[in-house]
Amino acid sequence: MEWLVKQVHELAHVPLVAWMHESTFNPEFVPALEAFDGIAFVSEWQRRINQSHMHPHWRHAVLRMP
């Protein structure tokens, strides 16, 4: 999976933003891939519990309803 994300990132020439649909990053099943430019979380709680897994270059946002 990581090789595919890297290839898409290299070929797309646009920022690659992941939507965090799982509750937490898990190296085995939901790795925090370096190739992402950013991540979208569904809650502030989810952003907080994943803070230690985030890469320094990632931009991040919490999706909110208006």
N, C-alpha and C positions, 0 to 999 in steps of 0.2 A: 504494500500500500504506500509506504513512504516514497518509493521510487516513482510511483505514478504521480503523486502530489508534486514532487520535485520537477518532473517532466512538464506537467501542466503549468507550473509556475514559470519555468524557463521559456516555454513556447507562447504563453498567453500575453506576456508583456503588459499585464495589468496587476494591481494588487490582489492578492489571494486572501480572502477573508473566510474563516471557518465559522459555522454556526455550531455552538456547543449544545448538542441535544442530549448528551448524557449529563449526569449530575457532576461527576468529577473526572479529571484526567486519570488514566490508568495506563502505564507503559505497555502493558500487554494487549489491551483491547482498544483504548482511546489515547494514543500517544500525543503529546504536545509537540507537533512537528515544527522544526526550525523553518521550513519553507513557507509557512503561513506568515502573512504580513499583519494580520489582525484576527481578532476573534469577537464574535457576538454572543453574549450570554443572555439567558432568558430571565435572570433575576439577579439582584444585588447579592443575595446569599451565594449563588453559584459563582459569581465573580470572586467573592471573598475566599471561598474554600479552594479555589483554583489559583489563587495569587502566587503561591510558591512554585507552580509549574509554568508560569508564563515567561516567555522569553523577553528580554529587555527591548527588543525592536518591535514587538507587537503593539499595535494600537488595539484598544478594546472598548466595547460599549455594552450597555445593558439595554435590551429591547424593551420598550415600554409602550403601553397603549395610551393614546391621548385622553 
